[in-house]
Amino acid sequence: MAGYFRDEGIVLKSRDYQETDQLLTILTPRHGKLDAIVKGVRKPKSSLRSGTQQLCRSRFLFYAGKSLATITQCEVQSIYAPLRQDLKRLAYAFYLVEIADSAVMPGQVNPAMYILLKQGLEILAGAPPVLVARAFEARVLKILGLEPRLDRCASCGGDLDGGGRPALSPAAGGILCARCRGREGPEYQVMLGSIKAWQQLNRMNWQHLRRMHLTPNLTRELEEILPAFLEYYLDRKLKSRALINEIGGSENDGTGKDRPATRTPGD
Ligand SMILES: [Zn+2]
């Protein structure tokens, strides 16, 4: 498809290209994930500079060349300023961006993932980052058709609270009861409270995330099992998790602290 086309998009990645250009990876609602060159953007006076930085949402005019597309105009919609002013929120923003980048193949059109990333970045400005990340992961799994079975054992269909600790098994596509554990692949022992919180994250409206409270134990466990499940199916390690851990991860963000914690059996 040669010629001009318009779309909005979120810049997932940008790297220097040739002398003064940059090569961007952009997630768009209508044209999927695409690579595009911004010519001359590293010159001081380039008008394309502000809207083409990583983590910007802009309206673009692209020209589809023989190989790569070129960005000929762009109008910035949001630079997500509140995220750039807070190192922790910024680290989480890069995490959401990395997940979206890993979940959509080049050229693949996935409007649901675009909308999810856009909403996730907006909510991240005001809600506890650790909860936004968990809700985002849960929704990505849904969009990819990988939502795990959480209400019953994924293998025998039995009750999960029938005695013994259940475990999350990515290979089995859900939670295994104590009797079915240990048959294939990695497993992560889970508290019933974590399973309930995960179900809640699946159902919950984004706007209500601010009111969700988790105990530190549940927060830590979900922080391990949700990314593990996602990484198993994306078949890669999510690198931004290291940055989040470096700057303190889920600690000190108020979730489950200074507030009455929701306690559930098994916690
Ligand atoms: Zn079972």
Boltz pocket constraint, residues with backbone or C-beta under 6 A from the ligand:
constraints:
  - pocket:
      binder: B
      contacts: [[A, 153], [A, 154], [A, 155], [A, 156], [A, 157], [A, 158], [A, 176], [A, 177], [A, 178], [A, 179], [A, 180]]
      max_distance: 6.0
